[in-house]
Amino acid sequence: MNKPVLVVMAAGMGSRFGGLKQLEPIDDNGHVILDYSVYDAHRAGFDTVIFVIKEEHEELFREKIGNRMSKVMDVKYAFQRSDDLPEGYSVPEGRVKPWGTAQAVLAVRDLVDGPFAVVNADDYYGPEGYEEIYNYLLHHPDTPEMYEYAMVGYLLKNTVTENGSVARGVCTETASGYLHSVVERTKIIKGDRCPMYTEDDGETWHDLCEDDIVSMNLWGFQKSYLEEAWAGFPAFLDQALAENPLKGEYFLPTVVSNLLSQHKARVKVLRSNDKWYGVTYQEDKPGVVAALADLREKGLYPELLWEE
């Protein structure tokens, strides 16, 4: 069985942050959040990382991130392009943005031939999630009866920001610990007593449990995911081109949900008790800088991550 590889979705611009936030240094040595994430993945066992980026960012990404990681890992690049579509389809006039996270993952379909994990470029997940997903992928290949996938769940209280709202997928599980459903809550705030969400732009708020399990887009798949996502792309495009041609997006969890409903896959819900850190807003950066400095002082990370 091939060793799991790490796929990093890094094609998105940080519009709320005000720039390409994936390249924003968060320590005195020029490391970005992604350095810490990939370092954790490498410690867990991942030897290969594939960055899904916009083609026009390749030179900058190599200079700012990839070249230093390539000292100890096999670093590859895949490009998310709006025109990377099944035969017979084309980009509608006026569309600028690519087609969402499922299409981003499909950019690696010619580079992956086995299990792989998927993460966001701008999230710090902590070591535990990478250890859990790597070990699961290594020991749970697909069977003839079922695709075997996994997701690392985080405690909601460990994933909110002090500086605004976040979007999270709130998960429910089966009795045997597999994913039953994910409900997307697009506006969650920390709240005074507990996390709260709104579905009407703040007119009303509803409580959530701080120990609810949420998805932070740390997924584990076999190659079958890529095959199924590509096979399902035309049906998505038919609907999107009819209903929302300029902004419709093919989401990674949508493919998962479709496979669950067809009883073709199951998703084991793994656990991490680590705290998530991310720079969703400019105001988040000082807190992330301080948190990672504290982790370095405690010995979890060296000052220079990529020294051989």
URNORCOR-V95646 format. One record per residue. N is the residue number from 1. RES is the residue in one small letter. PHI is phi in radians with two decimals (* if undefined). OMEGA is omega in whole degrees, 0 to 359 (none if undefined). Layout:
# URNORCOR-V95646
N	RES	PHI	OMEGA
N	RES	PHI	OMEGA
This chain:
# URNORCOR-V95646
1	m	*	178
2	n	-1.14	176
3	k	-1.22	176
4	p	-1.07	174
5	v	-2.02	182
6	l	-1.82	176
7	v	-1.94	183
8	v	-1.96	177
9	m	-1.43	186
10	a	-2.30	184
11	a	-1.49	186
12	g	-1.44	172
13	m	-1.45	180
14	g	-1.47	187
15	s	-1.13	179
16	r	-1.24	181
17	f	-1.37	179
18	g	1.73	180
19	g	2.60	179
20	l	-1.45	190
21	k	-1.17	178
22	q	-1.07	184
23	l	-1.84	182
24	e	-1.44	181
25	p	-1.09	178
26	i	-2.23	169
27	d	-2.68	186
28	d	-1.26	180
29	n	-1.70	176
30	g	1.45	177
31	h	-1.20	173
32	v	-1.91	180
33	i	-0.94	183
34	l	-1.07	176
35	d	-1.02	182
36	y	-1.18	180
37	s	-1.13	182
38	v	-1.21	175
39	y	-1.06	177
40	d	-1.07	179
41	a	-1.10	180
42	h	-1.11	178
43	r	-1.09	181
44	a	-1.33	178
45	g	2.32	181
46	f	-1.23	178
47	d	-1.86	183
48	t	-2.16	176
49	v	-2.22	177
50	i	-2.05	177
51	f	-1.61	173
52	v	-1.64	186
53	i	-2.32	168
54	k	-1.38	185
55	e	-1.02	182
56	e	-1.25	179
57	h	-1.70	188
58	e	-1.03	183
59	e	-1.06	180
60	l	-1.14	180
61	f	-1.13	178
62	r	-1.03	183
63	e	-1.16	188
64	k	-1.50	187
65	i	-2.35	193
66	g	-1.09	185
67	n	-1.08	181
68	r	-1.29	177
69	m	-1.19	183
70	s	-1.16	175
71	k	-1.14	185
72	v	-2.22	181
73	m	-2.31	172
74	d	-1.47	185
75	v	-1.84	179
76	k	-2.21	182
77	y	-2.30	173
78	a	-2.29	186
79	f	-1.99	173
80	q	-1.53	182
81	r	-2.14	180
82	s	-1.06	184
83	d	-1.61	176
84	d	-1.46	189
85	l	-2.27	175
86	p	-1.04	181
87	e	-1.01	179
88	g	1.69	180
89	y	-2.00	178
90	s	-2.45	181
91	v	-1.30	180
92	p	-1.17	179
93	e	-1.02	179
94	g	1.67	179
95	r	-1.39	181
96	v	-1.93	187
97	k	-1.36	173
98	p	-1.23	196
99	w	-1.87	172
100	g	1.72	189
101	t	-1.22	177
102	a	-1.15	177
103	q	-1.17	177
104	a	-1.05	180
105	v	-1.17	179
106	l	-1.10	178
107	a	-1.10	182
108	v	-1.70	191
109	r	-1.08	178
110	d	-1.61	182
111	l	-1.91	185
112	v	-2.00	180
113	d	-2.34	182
114	g	3.13	182
115	p	-1.23	178
116	f	-2.67	173
117	a	-1.84	180
118	v	-2.16	177
119	v	-2.40	170
120	n	-1.44	181
121	a	-1.29	189
122	d	-1.88	178
123	d	-2.05	171
124	y	-1.67	186
125	y	-1.76	186
126	g	1.47	186
127	p	-1.14	190
128	e	-1.09	182
129	g	-1.09	180
130	y	-1.19	178
131	e	-1.10	181
132	e	-1.11	185
133	i	-1.25	180
134	y	-1.11	182
135	n	-1.14	179
136	y	-1.16	181
137	l	-1.09	183
138	l	-1.15	189
139	h	-2.00	183
140	h	-2.33	175
141	p	-1.23	173
142	d	-1.01	172
143	t	-1.95	177
144	p	-1.03	183
145	e	-1.60	192
146	m	-2.72	168
147	y	-1.34	183
148	e	-1.90	180
149	y	-2.01	180
150	a	-2.65	177
151	m	-2.50	176
152	v	-1.61	178
153	g	-1.67	180
154	y	-2.08	174
155	l	-1.19	182
156	l	-0.92	182
157	k	-1.08	180
158	n	-1.59	187
159	t	-2.23	181
160	v	-1.71	180
161	t	-1.96	178
162	e	-1.41	197
163	n	-2.00	180
164	g	2.70	182
165	s	-1.79	176
166	v	-2.31	173
167	a	-1.85	181
168	r	-2.44	172
169	g	-1.66	182
170	v	-1.47	191
171	c	-1.80	166
172	t	-2.11	185
173	e	-2.09	170
174	t	-1.38	180
175	a	-1.10	181
176	s	-1.64	173
177	g	1.53	176
178	y	-1.84	183
179	l	-1.17	175
180	h	-1.67	180
181	s	-2.81	174
182	v	-2.25	177
183	v	-1.83	182
184	e	-1.36	173
185	r	-1.93	191
186	t	-1.50	180
187	k	-2.50	179
188	i	-2.01	175
189	i	-2.06	183
190	k	-1.15	179
191	g	1.32	180
192	d	-1.37	182
193	r	-1.75	185
194	c	-2.81	175
195	p	-1.08	180
196	m	-2.38	177
197	y	-2.27	176
198	t	-2.29	176
199	e	-2.07	183
200	d	-2.36	177
201	d	1.02	172
202	g	1.60	177
203	e	-1.13	176
204	t	-2.33	181
205	w	-2.20	182
206	h	-2.24	182
207	d	-1.27	169
208	l	-2.11	177
209	c	-1.47	182
210	e	-1.15	178
211	d	-1.71	173
212	d	-1.02	178
213	i	-1.56	181
214	v	-2.17	176
215	s	-1.53	175
216	m	-1.97	181
217	n	1.09	167
218	l	-1.90	187
219	w	-1.95	173
220	g	-2.23	184
221	f	-2.31	165
222	q	-1.75	181
223	k	-1.03	179
224	s	-0.98	179
225	y	-1.07	181
226	l	-1.10	179
227	e	-1.13	181
228	e	-1.25	179
229	a	-1.11	178
230	w	-1.20	179
231	a	-1.13	181
232	g	-1.54	184
233	f	-1.08	181
234	p	-1.01	180
235	a	-1.11	176
236	f	-1.07	183
237	l	-1.09	179
238	d	-1.01	181
239	q	-1.27	183
240	a	-1.11	181
241	l	-1.17	178
242	a	-1.44	190
243	e	-1.86	185
244	n	-2.66	190
245	p	-1.14	184
246	l	-1.58	186
247	k	-2.31	181
248	g	-1.04	183
249	e	-2.26	179
250	y	-1.66	189
251	f	-1.62	177
252	l	-0.93	181
253	p	-1.12	178
254	t	-1.12	177
255	v	-1.09	178
256	v	-1.04	182
257	s	-1.05	179
258	n	-1.10	181
259	l	-1.21	176
260	l	-1.12	183
261	s	-1.17	178
262	q	-1.55	181
263	h	1.01	178
264	k	-1.73	183
265	a	-2.48	167
266	r	-2.36	186
267	v	-2.17	177
268	k	-1.28	178
269	v	-1.60	177
270	l	-1.55	185
271	r	-2.28	166
272	s	-2.34	175
273	n	-1.67	179
274	d	-1.19	177
275	k	-1.55	175
276	w	-1.39	170
277	y	-2.30	177
278	g	-2.75	179
279	v	-1.89	177
280	t	-1.30	180
281	y	-2.21	179
282	q	-0.95	183
283	e	-1.19	179
284	d	-1.33	191
285	k	-1.05	181
286	p	-1.01	179
287	g	-1.17	178
288	v	-1.18	178
289	v	-1.01	181
290	a	-1.17	182
291	a	-1.14	181
292	l	-1.24	174
293	a	-1.08	178
294	d	-1.14	179
295	l	-1.16	176
296	r	-1.17	179
297	e	-1.10	179
298	k	-1.41	176
299	g	1.59	181
300	l	-1.27	180
301	y	-2.32	172
302	p	-1.35	178
303	e	-1.14	179
304	l	-1.97	190
305	l	-1.30	192
306	w	-1.96	174
307	e	-1.28	182
308	e	-1.25	none
